Amino acid sequence: MKNTESNVSSLPELTSFEVGYSLLTNEVYLSASFTDNMACIPNWPLQEFPDQFMCISRTRRLHS
């Protein structure tokens, strides 16, 4: 019997997303949490995905 490795891999799954706004500093805060989409599979090696946090100033604009 031929032994082949699976090409299935862990992918980050978005589990939480929050947006906040500060009137005092005029900034938008974005926060996202991720989990391993394969964590429910028995004996699957758990992959850690870091939470993400971003702060964006509302005084910055995109110019077209």
Biopython code that builds the backbone (N, CA, C, O; Angstrom):
import numpy as np
from Bio.PDB.StructureBuilder import StructureBuilder

atoms = [
    (1, "MET", "N", (0.840, -1.175, 0.000)),
    (1, "MET", "CA", (0.000, 0.000, 0.000)),
    (1, "MET", "C", (0.890, 1.244, 0.000)),
    (1, "MET", "O", (1.822, 1.356, 0.796)),
    (2, "LYS", "N", (0.595, 2.147, -0.879)),
    (2, "LYS", "CA", (1.384, 3.371, -1.013)),
    (2, "LYS", "C", (0.983, 4.376, 0.072)),
    (2, "LYS", "O", (-0.202, 4.624, 0.294)),
    (3, "ASN", "N", (1.977, 4.942, 0.735)),
    (3, "ASN", "CA", (1.724, 5.921, 1.791)),
    (3, "ASN", "C", (1.893, 7.322, 1.203)),
    (3, "ASN", "O", (2.984, 7.687, 0.764)),
    (4, "THR", "N", (0.828, 8.093, 1.194)),
    (4, "THR", "CA", (0.901, 9.465, 0.685)),
    (4, "THR", "C", (0.494, 10.432, 1.776)),
    (4, "THR", "O", (-0.354, 10.124, 2.613)),
    (5, "GLU", "N", (1.095, 11.581, 1.758)),
    (5, "GLU", "CA", (0.744, 12.608, 2.730)),
    (5, "GLU", "C", (-0.422, 13.430, 2.213)),
    (5, "GLU", "O", (-0.574, 13.642, 1.010)),
    (6, "SER", "N", (-1.227, 13.880, 3.136)),
    (6, "SER", "CA", (-2.385, 14.700, 2.780)),
    (6, "SER", "C", (-1.929, 16.116, 2.451)),
    (6, "SER", "O", (-0.963, 16.618, 3.026)),
    (7, "ASN", "N", (-2.627, 16.747, 1.532)),
    (7, "ASN", "CA", (-2.331, 18.144, 1.222)),
    (7, "ASN", "C", (-3.270, 19.088, 1.974)),
    (7, "ASN", "O", (-3.301, 20.288, 1.703)),
    (8, "VAL", "N", (-4.031, 18.539, 2.918)),
    (8, "VAL", "CA", (-4.916, 19.353, 3.751)),
    (8, "VAL", "C", (-4.062, 20.092, 4.771)),
    (8, "VAL", "O", (-3.147, 19.515, 5.359)),
    (9, "SER", "N", (-4.359, 21.355, 4.975)),
    (9, "SER", "CA", (-3.593, 22.126, 5.951)),
    (9, "SER", "C", (-4.520, 23.017, 6.768)),
    (9, "SER", "O", (-5.684, 23.223, 6.426)),
    (10, "SER", "N", (-3.973, 23.528, 7.843)),
    (10, "SER", "CA", (-4.728, 24.428, 8.706)),
    (10, "SER", "C", (-4.837, 25.799, 8.065)),
    (10, "SER", "O", (-3.895, 26.288, 7.441)),
    (11, "LEU", "N", (-5.990, 26.405, 8.227)),
    (11, "LEU", "CA", (-6.215, 27.766, 7.753)),
    (11, "LEU", "C", (-6.813, 28.581, 8.889)),
    (11, "LEU", "O", (-7.586, 28.049, 9.686)),
    (12, "PRO", "N", (-6.470, 29.851, 8.977)),
    (12, "PRO", "CA", (-7.080, 30.665, 10.026)),
    (12, "PRO", "C", (-8.559, 30.900, 9.731)),
    (12, "PRO", "O", (-8.939, 31.247, 8.613)),
    (13, "GLU", "N", (-9.377, 30.705, 10.751)),
    (13, "GLU", "CA", (-10.812, 30.955, 10.639)),
    (13, "GLU", "C", (-11.153, 32.137, 11.547)),
    (13, "GLU", "O", (-10.860, 32.113, 12.742)),
    (14, "LEU", "N", (-11.767, 33.159, 10.981)),
    (14, "LEU", "CA", (-12.123, 34.344, 11.750)),
    (14, "LEU", "C", (-13.205, 33.988, 12.762)),
    (14, "LEU", "O", (-14.280, 33.523, 12.382)),
    (15, "THR", "N", (-12.930, 34.203, 14.049)),
    (15, "THR", "CA", (-13.901, 33.882, 15.093)),
    (15, "THR", "C", (-14.424, 35.117, 15.807)),
    (15, "THR", "O", (-15.464, 35.059, 16.464)),
    (16, "SER", "N", (-13.722, 36.225, 15.687)),
    (16, "SER", "CA", (-14.165, 37.452, 16.349)),
    (16, "SER", "C", (-13.625, 38.651, 15.579)),
    (16, "SER", "O", (-12.468, 38.664, 15.159)),
    (17, "PHE", "N", (-14.478, 39.656, 15.401)),
    (17, "PHE", "CA", (-14.054, 40.881, 14.729)),
    (17, "PHE", "C", (-14.746, 42.051, 15.416)),
    (17, "PHE", "O", (-15.971, 42.072, 15.530)),
    (18, "GLU", "N", (-13.972, 43.012, 15.867)),
    (18, "GLU", "CA", (-14.518, 44.168, 16.571)),
    (18, "GLU", "C", (-13.949, 45.454, 15.986)),
    (18, "GLU", "O", (-12.798, 45.505, 15.551)),
    (19, "VAL", "N", (-14.778, 46.486, 15.987)),
    (19, "VAL", "CA", (-14.373, 47.809, 15.524)),
    (19, "VAL", "C", (-14.717, 48.801, 16.623)),
    (19, "VAL", "O", (-15.820, 48.775, 17.170)),
    (20, "GLY", "N", (-13.778, 49.669, 16.941)),
    (20, "GLY", "CA", (-14.013, 50.718, 17.926)),
    (20, "GLY", "C", (-13.548, 52.053, 17.385)),
    (20, "GLY", "O", (-12.754, 52.120, 16.447)),
    (21, "TYR", "N", (-14.055, 53.111, 17.990)),
    (21, "TYR", "CA", (-13.690, 54.454, 17.545)),
    (21, "TYR", "C", (-13.470, 55.341, 18.760)),
    (21, "TYR", "O", (-14.257, 55.310, 19.706)),
    (22, "SER", "N", (-12.407, 56.128, 18.737)),
    (22, "SER", "CA", (-12.106, 57.067, 19.805)),
    (22, "SER", "C", (-12.336, 58.489, 19.308)),
    (22, "SER", "O", (-11.673, 58.944, 18.377)),
    (23, "LEU", "N", (-13.279, 59.185, 19.934)),
    (23, "LEU", "CA", (-13.512, 60.592, 19.592)),
    (23, "LEU", "C", (-12.346, 61.468, 20.048)),
    (23, "LEU", "O", (-12.021, 62.471, 19.412)),
    (24, "LEU", "N", (-11.729, 61.077, 21.152)),
    (24, "LEU", "CA", (-10.635, 61.857, 21.717)),
    (24, "LEU", "C", (-9.412, 61.891, 20.790)),
    (24, "LEU", "O", (-8.810, 62.945, 20.585)),
    (25, "THR", "N", (-9.057, 60.737, 20.238)),
    (25, "THR", "CA", (-7.861, 60.662, 19.388)),
    (25, "THR", "C", (-8.188, 60.582, 17.902)),
    (25, "THR", "O", (-7.282, 60.617, 17.069)),
    (26, "ASN", "N", (-9.475, 60.474, 17.557)),
    (26, "ASN", "CA", (-9.934, 60.379, 16.166)),
    (26, "ASN", "C", (-9.287, 59.183, 15.453)),
    (26, "ASN", "O", (-8.788, 59.302, 14.334)),
    (27, "GLU", "N", (-9.308, 58.020, 16.136)),
    (27, "GLU", "CA", (-8.725, 56.795, 15.602)),
    (27, "GLU", "C", (-9.759, 55.677, 15.572)),
    (27, "GLU", "O", (-10.672, 55.632, 16.396)),
    (28, "VAL", "N", (-9.598, 54.783, 14.615)),
    (28, "VAL", "CA", (-10.432, 53.590, 14.500)),
    (28, "VAL", "C", (-9.582, 52.396, 14.922)),
    (28, "VAL", "O", (-8.432, 52.265, 14.505)),
    (29, "TYR", "N", (-10.157, 51.527, 15.753)),
    (29, "TYR", "CA", (-9.462, 50.340, 16.237)),
    (29, "TYR", "C", (-10.126, 49.096, 15.657)),
    (29, "TYR", "O", (-11.343, 48.932, 15.746)),
    (30, "LEU", "N", (-9.327, 48.235, 15.071)),
    (30, "LEU", "CA", (-9.813, 46.979, 14.512)),
    (30, "LEU", "C", (-9.142, 45.834, 15.258)),
    (30, "LEU", "O", (-7.929, 45.843, 15.471)),
    (31, "SER", "N", (-9.940, 44.853, 15.652)),
    (31, "SER", "CA", (-9.422, 43.702, 16.375)),
    (31, "SER", "C", (-10.018, 42.433, 15.773)),
    (31, "SER", "O", (-11.227, 42.358, 15.551)),
    (32, "ALA", "N", (-9.178, 41.441, 15.509)),
    (32, "ALA", "CA", (-9.644, 40.181, 14.929)),
    (32, "ALA", "C", (-8.962, 39.012, 15.635)),
    (32, "ALA", "O", (-7.772, 39.059, 15.949)),
    (33, "SER", "N", (-9.750, 37.960, 15.875)),
    (33, "SER", "CA", (-9.227, 36.731, 16.474)),
    (33, "SER", "C", (-9.461, 35.575, 15.514)),
    (33, "SER", "O", (-10.479, 35.514, 14.826)),
    (34, "PHE", "N", (-8.505, 34.664, 15.481)),
    (34, "PHE", "CA", (-8.566, 33.535, 14.563)),
    (34, "PHE", "C", (-8.345, 32.227, 15.314)),
    (34, "PHE", "O", (-7.651, 32.195, 16.330)),
    (35, "THR", "N", (-8.944, 31.146, 14.804)),
    (35, "THR", "CA", (-8.688, 29.807, 15.325)),
    (35, "THR", "C", (-8.334, 28.891, 14.155)),
    (35, "THR", "O", (-8.518, 29.241, 12.989)),
    (36, "ASP", "N", (-7.827, 27.725, 14.494)),
    (36, "ASP", "CA", (-7.469, 26.724, 13.489)),
    (36, "ASP", "C", (-8.742, 26.045, 12.998)),
    (36, "ASP", "O", (-9.495, 25.490, 13.798)),
    (37, "ASN", "N", (-8.988, 26.083, 11.697)),
    (37, "ASN", "CA", (-10.207, 25.478, 11.156)),
    (37, "ASN", "C", (-10.189, 23.953, 11.231)),
    (37, "ASN", "O", (-11.228, 23.320, 11.040)),
    (38, "MET", "N", (-9.047, 23.360, 11.502)),
    (38, "MET", "CA", (-8.941, 21.901, 11.596)),
    (38, "MET", "C", (-8.875, 21.419, 13.047)),
    (38, "MET", "O", (-8.613, 20.241, 13.286)),
    (39, "ALA", "N", (-9.106, 22.296, 14.010)),
    (39, "ALA", "CA", (-8.980, 21.949, 15.427)),
    (39, "ALA", "C", (-9.975, 20.876, 15.862)),
    (39, "ALA", "O", (-9.732, 20.185, 16.852)),
    (40, "CYS", "N", (-11.079, 20.724, 15.152)),
    (40, "CYS", "CA", (-12.086, 19.732, 15.531)),
    (40, "CYS", "C", (-11.706, 18.312, 15.097)),
    (40, "CYS", "O", (-12.377, 17.360, 15.494)),
    (41, "ILE", "N", (-10.661, 18.146, 14.304)),
    (41, "ILE", "CA", (-10.225, 16.826, 13.841)),
    (41, "ILE", "C", (-9.373, 16.173, 14.930)),
    (41, "ILE", "O", (-8.380, 16.756, 15.366)),
    (42, "PRO", "N", (-9.751, 14.964, 15.375)),
    (42, "PRO", "CA", (-8.952, 14.288, 16.413)),
    (42, "PRO", "C", (-7.506, 14.072, 15.960)),
    (42, "PRO", "O", (-7.250, 13.723, 14.808)),
    (43, "ASN", "N", (-6.579, 14.284, 16.874)),
    (43, "ASN", "CA", (-5.135, 14.091, 16.660)),
    (43, "ASN", "C", (-4.530, 15.027, 15.612)),
    (43, "ASN", "O", (-3.417, 14.791, 15.142)),
    (44, "TRP", "N", (-5.241, 16.066, 15.250)),
    (44, "TRP", "CA", (-4.692, 17.034, 14.300)),
    (44, "TRP", "C", (-3.744, 17.963, 15.054)),
    (44, "TRP", "O", (-4.107, 18.470, 16.115)),
    (45, "PRO", "N", (-2.541, 18.199, 14.534)),
    (45, "PRO", "CA", (-1.617, 19.115, 15.232)),
    (45, "PRO", "C", (-2.173, 20.544, 15.225)),
    (45, "PRO", "O", (-2.387, 21.136, 14.168)),
    (46, "LEU", "N", (-2.392, 21.065, 16.392)),
    (46, "LEU", "CA", (-3.007, 22.386, 16.539)),
    (46, "LEU", "C", (-2.054, 23.478, 16.065)),
    (46, "LEU", "O", (-0.888, 23.515, 16.459)),
    (47, "GLN", "N", (-2.559, 24.354, 15.227)),
    (47, "GLN", "CA", (-1.793, 25.494, 14.713)),
    (47, "GLN", "C", (-2.308, 26.757, 15.393)),
    (47, "GLN", "O", (-3.510, 27.023, 15.382)),
    (48, "GLU", "N", (-1.416, 27.526, 15.978)),
    (48, "GLU", "CA", (-1.797, 28.781, 16.628)),
    (48, "GLU", "C", (-1.751, 29.921, 15.618)),
    (48, "GLU", "O", (-0.778, 30.063, 14.877)),
    (49, "PHE", "N", (-2.798, 30.726, 15.590)),
    (49, "PHE", "CA", (-2.835, 31.909, 14.741)),
    (49, "PHE", "C", (-2.959, 33.127, 15.647)),
    (49, "PHE", "O", (-3.884, 33.192, 16.457)),
    (50, "PRO", "N", (-2.052, 34.093, 15.531)),
    (50, "PRO", "CA", (-2.073, 35.244, 16.438)),
    (50, "PRO", "C", (-3.272, 36.154, 16.183)),
    (50, "PRO", "O", (-3.729, 36.311, 15.051)),
    (51, "ASP", "N", (-3.767, 36.748, 17.267)),
    (51, "ASP", "CA", (-4.807, 37.761, 17.136)),
    (51, "ASP", "C", (-4.198, 38.994, 16.475)),
    (51, "ASP", "O", (-3.000, 39.249, 16.593)),
    (52, "GLN", "N", (-5.030, 39.744, 15.787)),
    (52, "GLN", "CA", (-4.564, 40.935, 15.078)),
    (52, "GLN", "C", (-5.227, 42.175, 15.674)),
    (52, "GLN", "O", (-6.415, 42.157, 15.994)),
    (53, "PHE", "N", (-4.461, 43.241, 15.822)),
    (53, "PHE", "CA", (-4.979, 44.518, 16.307)),
    (53, "PHE", "C", (-4.393, 45.620, 15.435)),
    (53, "PHE", "O", (-3.197, 45.626, 15.142)),
    (54, "MET", "N", (-5.251, 46.555, 15.022)),
    (54, "MET", "CA", (-4.796, 47.635, 14.150)),
    (54, "MET", "C", (-5.433, 48.944, 14.602)),
    (54, "MET", "O", (-6.605, 48.983, 14.976)),
    (55, "CYS", "N", (-4.659, 49.993, 14.564)),
    (55, "CYS", "CA", (-5.139, 51.334, 14.896)),
    (55, "CYS", "C", (-4.905, 52.223, 13.676)),
    (55, "CYS", "O", (-3.784, 52.330, 13.179)),
    (56, "ILE", "N", (-5.977, 52.859, 13.202)),
    (56, "ILE", "CA", (-5.888, 53.705, 12.010)),
    (56, "ILE", "C", (-6.372, 55.108, 12.359)),
    (56, "ILE", "O", (-7.466, 55.275, 12.899)),
    (57, "SER", "N", (-5.566, 56.106, 12.053)),
    (57, "SER", "CA", (-5.951, 57.491, 12.293)),
    (57, "SER", "C", (-6.966, 57.931, 11.248)),
    (57, "SER", "O", (-6.780, 57.681, 10.057)),
    (58, "ARG", "N", (-8.032, 58.581, 11.683)),
    (58, "ARG", "CA", (-9.044, 59.060, 10.741)),
    (58, "ARG", "C", (-8.594, 60.328, 10.027)),
    (58, "ARG", "O", (-9.257, 60.775, 9.091)),
    (59, "THR", "N", (-7.494, 60.907, 10.447)),
    (59, "THR", "CA", (-6.996, 62.110, 9.778)),
    (59, "THR", "C", (-6.260, 61.754, 8.492)),
    (59, "THR", "O", (-6.030, 62.619, 7.647)),
    (60, "ARG", "N", (-5.886, 60.472, 8.341)),
    (60, "ARG", "CA", (-5.234, 60.022, 7.102)),
    (60, "ARG", "C", (-6.314, 59.690, 6.093)),
    (60, "ARG", "O", (-7.289, 59.009, 6.412)),
    (61, "ARG", "N", (-6.137, 60.173, 4.878)),
    (61, "ARG", "CA", (-7.106, 59.901, 3.818)),
    (61, "ARG", "C", (-6.408, 59.239, 2.654)),
    (61, "ARG", "O", (-5.212, 59.430, 2.434)),
    (62, "LEU", "N", (-7.167, 58.462, 1.915)),
    (62, "LEU", "CA", (-6.652, 57.892, 0.675)),
    (62, "LEU", "C", (-6.883, 58.891, -0.442)),
    (62, "LEU", "O", (-7.989, 59.412, -0.589)),
    (63, "HIS", "N", (-5.872, 59.158, -1.217)),
    (63, "HIS", "CA", (-5.991, 60.083, -2.339)),
    (63, "HIS", "C", (-6.137, 59.276, -3.618)),
    (63, "HIS", "O", (-5.413, 58.305, -3.835)),
    (64, "SER", "N", (-7.074, 59.680, -4.459)),
    (64, "SER", "CA", (-7.269, 58.944, -5.715)),
    (64, "SER", "C", (-6.580, 59.623, -6.869)),
    (64, "SER", "O", (-6.642, 59.136, -7.998)),
]
sb = StructureBuilder()
sb.init_structure("model")
sb.init_model(0)
sb.init_chain("A")
sb.init_seg("    ")
for serial, (resi, resn, name, xyz) in enumerate(atoms, 1):
    if name == "N":
        sb.init_residue(resn, " ", resi, " ")
    sb.init_atom(name, np.array(xyz, "f"), 0.0, 1.0, " ", f" {name:<3s}", serial, name[0])
structure = sb.get_structure()
